Amino acid sequence: MVQKVLIATAIASVLALSACQRTSYNYSQPVAPQPQPLTPAPAGQVQSSNLPPPGGAQQGTYNSGTYQAGQSQVDTATAGNTGQFPAAPGAPTGNGGMGNVAAPAGAMALSNAGLVGSWKANEGGVQCDMFLTLTNLGEGLRGGTRGCTGGLSTMKSWGINGDQLVLNDANGYAIARLYKTAESRLEGTSSSGQQVVLSR
């Protein structure tokens, strides 16, 4: 009996000691090896020098004279010399960079409320969808297209100028001008000269 008690006590002691031991796990991710450094690219020589004056202007000289309102000054040193730069572009024509389109006979009056909504658009024979809203966007009202190609694909806003509907791109330039020719139809031309028709 004493042997059984000693065996039981020994087993209990071993179990108690094993329960007190700390077990730990390494939960960290394995560390990836560091990438090899890249070989440095060869660096060329840096050179510097002064630039010549643009377009034949003489260095250090300025035209003298007085300016009077309404008179334009001509730089005689560079007049007629186009140099390496092209001529400056002219100012946009008309409202938004596109001249006015002549109104067709019988053009009808327009209103913002009458234009809001979805339209079927046709630009040069290509069909697409156009949406006009009353949400302000810059100096116009927000609009957009789906499935359009050409100029109408860039349409972002619209507005009414007299009896004409003006469609504008993101920069506010007119891309098409249209007139109401029937109750649910507008016709006009794009800035590229394509015929544009809106209908619903």
C-alpha positions in Angstrom: 0.0 0.0 0.0 2.8 2.4 0.8 4.3 1.6 -2.6 1.0 2.6 -4.3 0.9 5.9 -2.3 4.5 6.6 -3.3 3.9 5.8 -6.9 0.8 8.0 -6.9 2.6 10.8 -5.2 5.5 10.6 -7.7 3.0 10.6 -10.6 1.2 13.6 -9.1 4.5 15.5 -8.6 5.6 14.8 -12.2 2.2 16.0 -13.5 2.3 19.1 -11.3 5.8 20.1 -12.5 4.9 19.5 -16.1 1.8 21.8 -15.7 4.0 24.6 -14.3 6.4 24.6 -17.2 6.0 27.5 -19.6 5.4 26.8 -23.2 6.0 29.6 -25.7 5.3 29.9 -29.4 7.1 32.1 -31.9 4.3 34.0 -33.6 6.5 36.3 -35.7 6.7 36.0 -39.4 9.9 34.6 -40.9 12.3 37.4 -41.9 12.9 37.6 -45.6 16.5 38.1 -46.7 17.4 41.7 -47.6 17.5 42.4 -51.4 20.9 42.8 -53.0 21.9 46.5 -53.5 21.7 47.8 -57.1 24.8 48.7 -58.9 25.1 52.4 -59.3 24.5 53.9 -62.7 27.3 55.9 -64.2 26.9 59.6 -64.0 27.8 61.8 -66.9 29.5 65.2 -66.9 27.3 68.3 -66.3 28.1 71.2 -68.6 26.8 74.8 -68.3 26.9 77.8 -70.5 25.0 81.0 -71.2 22.1 80.9 -73.6 22.0 83.3 -76.6 19.2 85.9 -76.6 16.0 84.7 -78.1 14.9 85.5 -81.7 17.8 87.8 -82.7 17.3 90.3 -79.8 20.5 92.1 -78.9 21.6 91.4 -75.4 21.4 94.3 -73.0 19.4 96.7 -75.2 15.9 97.8 -74.9 13.7 99.9 -77.1 13.2 103.4 -75.8 10.1 105.6 -76.3 6.9 106.5 -74.6 3.7 104.6 -74.5 0.5 106.3 -75.3 -2.9 104.8 -74.7 -4.4 103.3 -77.9 -1.0 103.1 -79.6 0.7 99.7 -80.1 4.5 99.5 -79.9 6.5 97.6 -82.5 9.9 96.1 -81.5 11.9 97.1 -84.6 14.9 95.0 -83.5 12.8 91.8 -83.9 10.0 92.9 -86.3 9.7 90.3 -89.1 12.0 87.9 -87.3 10.0 84.7 -86.5 13.1 83.1 -84.9 12.7 79.6 -83.5 9.2 80.3 -82.0 5.9 80.2 -83.8 3.6 83.2 -83.9 1.4 83.6 -80.9 -2.1 82.2 -81.4 -5.0 84.6 -81.9 -7.6 85.2 -79.3 -10.7 82.9 -79.4 -13.5 84.1 -81.6 -16.9 84.7 -80.2 -18.2 83.3 -76.9 -16.1 80.4 -75.7 -13.7 80.1 -78.7 -16.4 79.3 -81.4 -18.0 81.8 -83.6 -21.8 82.1 -83.6 -23.7 79.7 -85.7 -26.4 81.3 -87.9 -29.9 80.5 -86.6 -32.0 78.4 -88.9 -35.3 79.8 -90.1 -38.0 79.2 -87.5 -35.7 78.7 -84.5 -37.7 78.5 -81.3 -37.0 80.0 -77.9 -35.1 77.9 -75.3 -35.4 77.5 -71.5 -33.2 75.7 -69.0 -36.2 73.7 -67.7 -37.2 72.6 -71.2 -33.7 71.2 -71.9 -33.0 69.3 -68.7 -33.0 65.5 -69.1 -31.8 62.8 -71.4 -31.2 63.4 -75.1 -30.2 61.2 -78.1 -27.3 62.9 -79.7 -26.0 62.5 -83.2 -22.6 64.1 -84.2 -21.6 63.4 -87.8 -23.7 60.2 -88.0 -22.5 58.8 -84.6 -25.3 58.1 -82.1 -24.8 58.6 -78.3 -26.6 59.8 -75.2 -26.4 63.3 -73.6 -27.6 64.3 -70.1 -28.3 68.0 -69.2 -28.9 68.9 -65.5 -29.5 72.1 -63.6 -26.4 71.7 -61.3 -24.1 74.7 -61.6 -20.6 74.0 -63.0 -18.4 77.1 -63.4 -20.3 79.6 -65.5 -22.7 77.0 -67.0 -24.8 74.0 -66.0 -23.4 70.4 -65.6 -23.9 68.0 -68.5 -22.3 64.9 -69.9 -22.4 62.3 -72.6 -22.2 58.5 -72.8 -20.9 56.6 -75.9 -20.0 59.8 -77.8 -16.9 60.1 -79.9 -15.4 63.3 -81.3 -16.1 66.7 -79.8 -19.3 65.7 -77.9 -17.2 63.2 -75.8 -15.6 66.2 -74.1 -18.9 68.0 -73.2 -19.0 68.9 -69.5 -21.3 71.9 -69.3 -24.0 73.8 -71.2 -25.8 77.1 -71.3 -28.2 79.2 -73.2 -27.0 82.3 -75.2 -30.0 84.0 -76.7 -31.9 81.4 -78.7 -28.9 79.0 -78.9 -27.8 76.1 -76.8 -24.0 76.2 -76.2 -22.3 72.9 -75.2 -18.9 73.5 -73.5 -15.8 71.3 -72.7 -14.1 71.2 -69.3 -12.3 74.5 -70.0 -15.5 76.3 -70.9 -14.8 76.5 -74.6 -17.8 76.0 -76.9 -17.7 72.7 -78.7 -21.2 73.0 -80.3 -24.0 75.5 -80.8 -27.5 74.4 -81.5 -30.9 75.9 -82.1 -34.4 74.4 -81.3 -36.0 73.5 -84.6 -38.9 71.4 -83.3 -40.5 70.7 -79.9 -38.0 67.8 -79.1 -35.2 68.6 -81.6 -32.2 70.8 -81.6 -29.8 71.2 -84.6 -26.5 72.9 -85.1 -22.8 72.3 -85.7 -19.7 71.4 -83.6 -16.5 73.4 -83.5 -15.0 70.9 -85.9 -17.8 71.6 -88.5 -19.8 68.3 -87.9 -23.6 68.5 -87.9 -25.0 67.9 -84.3 -28.6 66.9 -83.7 -30.3 66.4 -80.3 -33.7 64.6 -80.1 -36.0 62.8 -77.7 
